[in-house]
Amino acid sequence: MKHLILAAITAACTLATPSLAQDSDDAFVTFKVLKPEVAQTAALAAMQSCRDAGYQVGVMVVDRFGSPQVYLRDRYAGLHVFETARRKAWTAVSFRTDTMSLSGLTEPGQMMAGIRELTEPLALGGGLVIEAAGSIVAGIGVSGAPGPDLDAECAQAGIDAIMDEIAF
């Protein structure tokens, strides 16, 4: 029964998505990613935002596929911030949602709790998706502030710093 319902939903989504029919004649996909300089600007702004608040953090910007573009670590940030910032950014682009929201969605007893059993996702606030023109172009992860909500605020400051460049 579950397979029948899933098949029906998949068929409905396929029929309701005209862009899929248009793309079927083309063998290529076009996408946008941040230029390294723009990714660096976002990372630096996020780190500076945390520094101004008294926090030493690491910041990772990944492209839309989760590959690292930029990593910055403030001088006194802990050793763990490389992995946690990377995984937060990766998780945001992989699941197409901010990691603070994903944290709630994956709590024990929730339908998506199994995500926490995977090796890469990190359902801990501080990872945000960077979008432009309705498309994901990157993800940013911050780690090292005294709370995931504060990591997320610094990540948002990084995005805000590049909005004029990516708003098109």
Rosetta silent file (secondary structure, phi, psi, omega in degrees, C-alpha in Angstrom):
SEQUENCE: MKHLILAAITAACTLATPSLAQDSDDAFVTFKVLKPEVAQTAALAAMQSCRDAGYQVGVMVVDRFGSPQVYLRDRYAGLHVFETARRKAWTAVSFRTDTMSLSGLTEPGQMMAGIRELTEPLALGGGLVIEAAGSIVAGIGVSGAPGPDLDAECAQAGIDAIMDEIAF
SCORE:     score description
SCORE:     0.000 S_00000001
   1 L     0.000  -42.965  179.581    0.000    0.000    0.000 S_00000001
   2 H   -61.497  -38.608 -179.461    2.821    2.408    0.879 S_00000001
   3 H   -65.866  -36.861  179.106    4.463    1.713   -2.483 S_00000001
   4 H   -66.219  -43.278  178.559    1.209    2.476   -4.309 S_00000001
   5 H   -64.365  -45.301  178.406    0.814    5.789   -2.480 S_00000001
   6 H   -60.632  -42.145  178.281    4.449    6.717   -3.152 S_00000001
   7 H   -63.155  -40.512  179.449    4.051    5.863   -6.840 S_00000001
   8 H   -65.927  -42.366  178.781    0.904    7.999   -7.066 S_00000001
   9 H   -64.780  -43.572  179.017    2.611   10.970   -5.412 S_00000001
  10 H   -61.316  -44.237  179.496    5.643   10.625   -7.670 S_00000001
  11 H   -63.328  -42.479 -179.959    3.445   10.462  -10.779 S_00000001
  12 H   -63.974  -41.980  178.990    1.445   13.516   -9.677 S_00000001
  13 H   -65.413  -39.528 -179.368    4.604   15.525   -9.008 S_00000001
  14 H   -65.359  -44.116 -179.543    6.080   14.534  -12.350 S_00000001
  15 H   -70.369  -30.723 -177.347    2.965   15.526  -14.263 S_00000001
  16 L   -84.853    0.310 -178.156    2.593   18.758  -12.307 S_00000001
  17 L  -111.359   92.059 -176.465    6.148   19.895  -13.029 S_00000001
  18 H   -64.158  -27.058 -178.346    6.256   21.377  -16.518 S_00000001
  19 H   -65.014  -28.636  177.699    9.976   22.190  -16.293 S_00000001
  20 H   -65.349  -40.853  179.516   10.775   18.475  -16.235 S_00000001
  21 H   -66.311  -38.752  179.545    9.057   17.993  -19.578 S_00000001
  22 H   -67.832  -36.765 -177.710   10.913   20.964  -21.059 S_00000001
  23 H   -75.011  -17.059 -173.587   14.276   19.726  -19.785 S_00000001
  24 L   -64.892  -22.329  179.460   13.846   16.248  -21.242 S_00000001
  25 L   -85.045  -11.870 -176.448   15.038   17.413  -24.689 S_00000001
  26 L  -107.120  136.402 -178.279   18.245   18.900  -23.322 S_00000001
  27 L   -89.783    0.640 -175.694   21.193   16.786  -22.215 S_00000001
  28 L  -123.247  154.687  176.858   22.673   19.484  -19.957 S_00000001
  29 L  -116.835  137.411  177.662   21.809   21.101  -16.655 S_00000001
  30 L  -109.732  136.079  178.821   22.609   24.709  -15.867 S_00000001
  31 L  -147.820  166.076  179.339   23.247   25.839  -12.314 S_00000001
  32 L  -118.003  143.394  171.632   24.853   28.668  -10.385 S_00000001
  33 L  -133.709  160.552  178.470   27.473   28.566   -7.655 S_00000001
  34 L   -71.211  143.771  169.074   29.183   31.368   -5.778 S_00000001
  35 L   -67.905  149.310 -179.532   32.463   32.717   -7.047 S_00000001
  36 H   -54.950  -36.738 -179.449   35.243   31.984   -4.538 S_00000001
  37 H   -64.654  -37.239  179.253   35.602   35.685   -3.774 S_00000001
  38 H   -71.193  -42.162  176.745   31.908   35.963   -2.863 S_00000001
  39 H   -60.391  -39.895  179.416   32.079   32.832   -0.715 S_00000001
  40 H   -66.093  -39.693  177.575   35.112   34.299    1.035 S_00000001
  41 H   -60.763  -43.518  179.439   33.264   37.567    1.691 S_00000001
  42 H   -63.543  -45.149 -179.186   30.385   35.645    3.303 S_00000001
  43 H   -62.930  -44.379 -179.267   32.742   33.583    5.467 S_00000001
  44 H   -64.234  -41.481  179.475   34.715   36.621    6.597 S_00000001
  45 H   -65.243  -39.403  178.189   31.545   38.567    7.442 S_00000001
  46 H   -64.358  -46.064  179.895   30.193   35.620    9.464 S_00000001
  47 H   -63.040  -42.311 -179.909   33.448   35.258   11.366 S_00000001
  48 H   -64.429  -37.748  177.897   33.615   39.016   12.007 S_00000001
  49 H   -61.033  -44.664  178.023   30.034   39.037   13.279 S_00000001
  50 H   -68.034  -40.421  179.520   30.884   36.343   15.822 S_00000001
  51 H   -61.013  -43.116  179.233   34.173   38.037   16.726 S_00000001
  52 H   -61.450  -29.133  178.431   32.336   41.327   17.365 S_00000001
  53 L   -87.620   -1.464  177.528   30.052   39.422   19.749 S_00000001
  54 L    93.749   16.292 -177.985   33.070   37.924   21.536 S_00000001
  55 L  -110.922  140.705  175.269   33.004   34.453   19.964 S_00000001
  56 L  -102.511  118.212 -172.235   35.854   32.610   18.276 S_00000001
  57 L  -132.985  169.940  167.562   34.440   30.459   15.467 S_00000001
  58 E  -114.995  145.900 -178.763   35.148   28.533   12.334 S_00000001
  59 E  -131.411  132.014  176.467   33.150   29.196    9.165 S_00000001
  60 E  -123.346  133.431  170.479   32.756   26.927    6.153 S_00000001
  61 E  -113.956  127.306  177.422   31.096   27.838    2.864 S_00000001
  62 E  -113.747  156.389  175.885   30.261   24.918    0.594 S_00000001
  63 E   -76.521 -178.091 -176.195   28.975   24.990   -2.964 S_00000001
  64 L   -62.690  -15.230 -179.774   25.495   23.759   -3.861 S_00000001
  65 L  -100.596   -0.165  178.177   26.817   20.191   -3.954 S_00000001
  66 L    92.536    3.281  178.127   28.401   20.327   -0.491 S_00000001
  67 L   -81.467  134.546 -178.474   32.021   20.670   -1.626 S_00000001
  68 E   -60.721  136.942  173.370   34.052   23.127    0.475 S_00000001
  69 E  -110.328  -45.359 -176.073   34.817   26.499   -1.088 S_00000001
  70 E  -142.760  139.068  170.962   36.117   28.526    1.854 S_00000001
  71 E  -133.949  130.065  174.807   37.088   27.794    5.431 S_00000001
  72 E  -128.373  137.686  177.577   38.092   30.431    7.975 S_00000001
  73 E  -130.521  125.241  177.524   38.968   29.794   11.603 S_00000001
  74 L   -68.829  157.053 -168.163   39.488   32.549   14.106 S_00000001
  75 L   -57.537  -31.336 -177.824   42.725   32.323   16.057 S_00000001
  76 L  -110.051   10.797  179.143   41.306   30.887   19.292 S_00000001
  77 L   -66.747  148.127 -178.449   38.493   28.769   17.885 S_00000001
  78 L   -66.701  162.189 -179.209   38.477   25.155   19.004 S_00000001
  79 L   -65.740  -27.470 -176.779   39.810   22.317   16.917 S_00000001
  80 L   -71.049  -16.584 -170.587   36.320   20.858   16.464 S_00000001
  81 H   -67.136  -26.350  177.345   35.015   23.843   14.497 S_00000001
  82 H   -60.645  -54.321 -177.421   36.390   22.643   11.150 S_00000001
  83 H   -65.401  -44.185 -176.276   34.336   19.454   11.178 S_00000001
  84 H   -69.951  -39.551  177.510   31.207   20.941   12.710 S_00000001
  85 H   -64.529  -42.339  178.960   31.133   24.009   10.437 S_00000001
  86 H   -62.338  -47.176 -177.552   31.675   21.809    7.368 S_00000001
  87 H   -67.688  -33.936  176.356   28.992   19.340    8.381 S_00000001
  88 H   -65.100  -46.689  179.038   26.507   22.112    9.188 S_00000001
  89 H   -63.204  -44.309  179.349   27.011   23.722    5.770 S_00000001
  90 H   -60.685  -43.920 -179.452   26.878   20.322    4.042 S_00000001
  91 H   -63.227  -42.429 -179.526   23.700   19.384    5.903 S_00000001
  92 H   -59.281  -47.025 -179.276   21.985   22.647    4.991 S_00000001
  93 H   -74.273  -35.229 -178.256   22.532   22.160    1.244 S_00000001
  94 H   -65.581  -42.607 -178.099   21.943   18.421    1.339 S_00000001
  95 H   -99.820    1.117  175.626   18.588   18.671    3.099 S_00000001
  96 L    55.833   39.764  179.104   17.765   22.107    1.647 S_00000001
  97 L  -155.682  158.244  177.638   16.935   23.552    5.037 S_00000001
  98 L   -70.915  149.687 -173.470   18.620   25.355    7.881 S_00000001
  99 H   -73.860  -19.608  175.304   20.102   23.067   10.483 S_00000001
 100 H   -68.082  -43.117  176.733   18.208   24.674   13.381 S_00000001
 101 H   -65.430  -41.505 -179.774   14.914   23.585   11.773 S_00000001
 102 H   -63.052  -30.909  178.059   16.376   20.182   10.985 S_00000001
 103 H   -58.029  -46.917  179.037   17.300   19.809   14.638 S_00000001
 104 H   -69.132  -37.834 -178.447   13.644   19.868   15.632 S_00000001
 105 H   -69.104  -20.626 -175.726   12.542   17.694   12.730 S_00000001
 106 L  -110.285   13.189  177.992   15.014   14.942   13.649 S_00000001
 107 L   -63.196  153.988  177.626   14.426   14.742   17.398 S_00000001
 108 L   -52.367  135.892 -178.974   13.764   11.262   18.810 S_00000001
 109 L    91.996  -14.655  178.301   10.221   10.195   18.034 S_00000001
 110 L   -84.433  157.367 -177.145    9.946   12.433   14.954 S_00000001
 111 L   -58.612  -33.638 -176.561    9.425   10.970   11.491 S_00000001
 112 L   -98.623   17.726 -177.344   12.877   12.112   10.323 S_00000001
 113 H   -58.801  -29.247 -178.695   14.754   10.987   13.451 S_00000001
 114 H   -61.838  -21.333  178.250   16.694    8.420   11.413 S_00000001
 115 H   -57.802  -33.200 -179.412   18.693   11.209    9.774 S_00000001
 116 H   -68.589  -12.636  177.782   20.671   11.439   13.009 S_00000001
 117 H   -85.435  -13.374  178.054   21.869    7.872   12.417 S_00000001
 118 L   -76.243  158.942 -174.120   23.679    8.893    9.208 S_00000001
 119 L   -81.016  -33.198 -173.882   27.360    9.805    9.415 S_00000001
 120 L   -90.909  -43.786 -174.946   27.478   13.227    7.733 S_00000001
 121 L   -59.229  143.310  176.136   24.367   15.224    8.680 S_00000001
 122 L  -129.788  102.329 -177.255   24.662   17.444   11.730 S_00000001
 123 L   -85.923   69.179 -177.732   21.275   18.574   13.010 S_00000001
 124 L  -140.592  126.959 -175.686   22.661   21.406   15.100 S_00000001
 125 L   -50.318  148.342  179.023   21.901   25.071   14.429 S_00000001
 126 L   126.208   -3.143  176.529   24.429   27.168   12.552 S_00000001
 127 E  -111.796  127.575 -178.691   24.064   25.860    9.002 S_00000001
 128 E  -129.219  149.928  174.207   22.118   27.906    6.468 S_00000001
 129 E   -84.741  139.935  173.437   21.290   27.594    2.796 S_00000001
 130 E  -106.051  118.917 -177.737   22.355   30.468    0.549 S_00000001
 131 E  -116.744  148.993  174.232   19.761   31.036   -2.171 S_00000001
 132 E  -146.537  131.807  179.683   19.659   33.319   -5.181 S_00000001
 133 L    52.775   39.931  176.926   16.866   33.598   -7.736 S_00000001
 134 L    75.227   12.234 -178.380   15.036   30.681   -6.141 S_00000001
 135 E  -127.083  144.707  175.061   17.997   28.331   -6.415 S_00000001
 136 E   -74.507  126.033  179.352   20.451   27.024   -3.841 S_00000001
 137 E  -113.390  -15.270 -178.403   23.900   28.395   -4.670 S_00000001
 138 E  -174.875  176.777  172.051   25.794   27.492   -1.475 S_00000001
 139 E  -138.056  152.089  178.630   25.605   26.687    2.199 S_00000001
 140 E  -130.565  135.790  178.520   27.316   28.302    5.165 S_00000001
 141 E  -127.740  137.014  178.967   28.119   26.706    8.488 S_00000001
 142 E  -125.429  138.958  178.172   29.385   28.370   11.655 S_00000001
 143 E  -143.710  139.536  175.157   30.666   26.631   14.767 S_00000001
 144 L   128.641  -18.436  175.714   32.174   27.843   18.004 S_00000001
 145 L   -70.010  163.176 -176.513   29.734   30.369   19.464 S_00000001
 146 L   -74.882   19.385  176.018   28.292   29.413   22.861 S_00000001
 147 L  -175.928  148.044 -179.068   25.054   28.177   21.281 S_00000001
 148 H   -64.142  -28.001  176.533   23.751   26.966   17.928 S_00000001
 149 H   -66.197  -35.728  178.455   21.345   29.901   17.736 S_00000001
 150 H   -73.259  -36.709  172.957   24.319   32.276   17.937 S_00000001
 151 H   -57.976  -43.532 -179.204   26.160   30.283   15.254 S_00000001
 152 H   -64.460  -37.814  178.162   23.073   30.729   13.055 S_00000001
 153 H   -62.796  -41.888  179.193   23.027   34.486   13.669 S_00000001
 154 H   -67.759  -39.150  177.001   26.639   34.774   12.534 S_00000001
 155 H   -61.232  -41.705  178.869   25.927   32.614    9.469 S_00000001
 156 H   -63.917  -36.448  176.931   23.037   34.918    8.594 S_00000001
 157 H   -62.054  -36.269  176.468   25.367   37.928    8.894 S_00000001
 158 H   -63.794  -42.929  177.995   27.586   36.228    6.304 S_00000001
 159 H   -66.054  -44.025 -179.623   24.659   35.832    3.929 S_00000001
 160 H   -58.540  -33.278 -178.151   23.498   39.394    4.528 S_00000001
 161 H   -67.243  -20.946 -178.309   26.970   40.643    3.570 S_00000001
 162 H  -112.843    2.825 -175.460   26.657   39.219    0.048 S_00000001
 163 H   -56.936  -40.228  179.649   22.963   39.764   -0.662 S_00000001
 164 H   -63.030  -30.105 -179.178   23.570   42.761   -2.928 S_00000001
 165 H   -80.338  -29.486 -174.599   25.931   40.641   -5.036 S_00000001
 166 H  -104.176  -10.283  178.862   23.685   37.599   -5.363 S_00000001
 167 L   -76.339  107.424  179.337   20.240   39.186   -5.591 S_00000001
 168 L  -139.028    0.000    0.000   19.419   38.979   -9.281 S_00000001
